[in-house]
Amino acid sequence: MKVLRAYQTELDPNHVQRTALLRHAGAARWAYNWGPCQK
């Protein structure tokens, strides 16, 4: 029998950190969408 556990962590970034997180997420989303178009 397997026991599955999950942990949730809430982020509380300041304004500068929030801006950086959103930029990184945008770049990751762009790269994810760009990859399949290159075939």
C-alpha positions in Angstrom: 0.0 0.0 0.0 1.4 3.4 -1.0 0.9 6.5 1.1 0.7 9.7 -0.9 1.5 13.0 0.8 1.2 16.5 -0.5 2.5 19.7 0.9 1.4 23.2 0.0 3.5 26.2 0.5 2.1 29.7 0.2 4.4 32.4 -1.3 4.3 35.9 0.0 6.7 37.8 -2.3 7.3 41.5 -2.1 6.7 43.8 -5.1 10.2 43.2 -6.6 10.0 39.5 -6.1 6.5 39.3 -7.5 7.6 41.2 -10.7 10.5 38.7 -11.1 8.2 35.7 -10.6 5.8 37.0 -13.3 8.6 37.6 -15.7 10.0 34.1 -15.3 6.5 32.6 -15.7 6.0 34.6 -18.9 9.4 33.5 -20.3 8.6 29.9 -19.4 5.2 30.1 -21.1 6.7 31.7 -24.2 9.4 29.0 -24.5 6.8 26.2 -23.9 4.6 27.6 -26.8 7.6 28.4 -29.0 9.0 24.8 -28.9 6.2 23.0 -30.8 6.2 25.6 -33.5 9.8 24.8 -34.4 8.9 21.4 -35.9 
